[in-house]
Amino acid sequence: MAPRVALVVAVRVAVVGREGEIRVVPLAPGQAPPPGTATALLVPTGDEDAAVIGRLVGL
């Protein structure tokens, strides 16, 4: 049987922070992050995480 491939491989996000609290905001392909934010890749560690991330970002 061939291995399953997770639906979500990685999601590019903007990381917004203030006073010890952070928010992760998904970015559309080619979308510039808001000023003053950092960009990162959110990578699931398994199929279950991939499914949850996919639902959160509307996939």
WODANOR-V586798 format. One record per residue. N is the residue number from 1. PHI is phi as a letter, one per 30 degrees, with the letter a starting at -180 (* if undefined). Layout:
# WODANOR-V586798
n->{N | N}
phi->{PHI | PHI}
This chain:
# WODANOR-V586798
n->{1 | 2 | 3 | 4 | 5 | 6 | 7 | 8 | 9 | 10 | 11 | 12 | 13 | 14 | 15 | 16 | 17 | 18 | 19 | 20 | 21 | 22 | 23 | 24 | 25 | 26 | 27 | 28 | 29 | 30 | 31 | 32 | 33 | 34 | 35 | 36 | 37 | 38 | 39 | 40 | 41 | 42 | 43 | 44 | 45 | 46 | 47 | 48 | 49 | 50 | 51 | 52 | 53 | 54 | 55 | 56 | 57 | 58 | 59}
phi->{* | d | d | d | c | d | d | c | d | a | b | d | b | c | c | c | b | a | h | i | c | b | b | c | c | d | c | d | e | i | d | d | d | d | e | i | c | c | c | a | c | c | c | d | c | a | d | d | d | d | d | d | d | e | d | d | c | i | c}
